[in-house]
Amino acid sequence: MTALALRVSGARKAFGGLVAVNDVSFDVRDGELFALIGPNGSGKTTMLNLISGALKPDAGDIDLGGAKISGLAAHEIARLGVARTFQLVRVLPSMDAEHNVIAGAVFGRRRVWGAEAHALARELLALVGLRGREHVPVAAMTYIDQKRVELARALASDPRVLLLDEWLAGLNPSELNIGISLIETLNRQGRTIIMVEHVMDAIRSLCGRCVVMSSGRKIKEGGVSDVLSDPEVVQAYLGDDEDA
Ligand SMILES: Nc1ncnc2c1ncn2[C@@H]1O[C@H](COP(=O)(O)OP(=O)(O)OP(=O)(O)O)[C@@H](O)[C@H]1O
């Protein structure tokens, strides 16, 4: 059996009276492509923020490769091997694509500099479909290309766990197919990925296991096809539609 990459045990985070993440636990093993799903506002992004250290849990523990990371600062967690993309892309707009990726290489787990960092950046930009666009300022790129840059930057740190927060959102159907096969390629290369996603076809085709959150709680965990046909899960999503 492969090693444990990430363990979340009893994580809790409240914003005032609102418990956004309520006693959530799950394990992700090395090499897994794992989904965190649930209706809008169920706590998925907050859970990613707890893992990456953008927020500190009020209770519970998060371990990376068996070592406790909860409570550490975000930059320390990044160094230890957690990288992420954001729901609303965060790139350095005045810099070109290559320098954005180099920034990831410098601050992550794999610290490379100089010519090695440039070569790594070019390799990763090619992997995400941006060969030949290394020197385009990111501000001049389309949204999908900015997402690609952000993903390449996250990969540049060689993370043990990669967090993708709705990376496929906003893509048109052909971009979506490209995005899905890119994530599949990353996982086939051995990358451990936790994806928060609303595109269910992508979850079905990509992920082995998932956790479903609703109102801050984990309501289901298991194989994707079993979980998505579970009546409680269907009801959680239908309830969300009625609220919308
Ligand atoms: N910084 C914050 N301050 C106060 N409330 C917050 C904060 N961040 C999130 N929340 C609230 O916590 C709850 C969970 O939000 P979160 O963004 O984690 O959900 P989500 O499942 O990622 O939603 P979506 O699918 O819409 O992105 C929501 O009610 C949200 O309004």
The ligand as a Gaussian input file, in Angstrom:
#p B3LYP/6-31G(d) Opt

LIG

0 1
 N      -13.001000      34.597000       5.388000
 C      -14.273000      34.310000       5.638000
 N      -14.999000      35.030000       6.527000
 C      -16.276000      34.732000       6.798000
 N      -16.957000      33.709000       6.213000
 C      -16.289000      32.960000       5.329000
 C      -14.933000      33.220000       4.983000
 N      -14.540000      32.292000       4.072000
 C      -15.607000      31.512000       3.843000
 N      -16.665000      31.903000       4.585000
 C      -17.972000      31.260000       4.648000
 O      -17.750000      29.898000       4.952000
 C      -18.658000      29.065000       4.214000
 C      -17.859000      28.086000       3.403000
 O      -17.222000      28.802000       2.352000
 P      -16.248000      28.105000       1.321000
 O      -15.762000      29.161000       0.381000
 O      -15.262000      27.306000       2.039000
 O      -17.246000      27.120000       0.546000
 P      -17.065000      26.342000      -0.818000
 O      -17.619000      24.991000      -0.603000
 O      -15.673000      26.455000      -1.283000
 O      -18.021000      27.180000      -1.796000
 P      -17.982000      27.371000      -3.395000
 O      -18.208000      26.037000      -3.998000
 O      -19.122000      28.298000      -3.635000
 O      -16.656000      27.964000      -3.724000
 C      -19.532000      29.997000       3.394000
 O      -20.719000      30.231000       4.112000
 C      -18.693000      31.263000       3.310000
 O      -19.518000      32.409000       3.158000

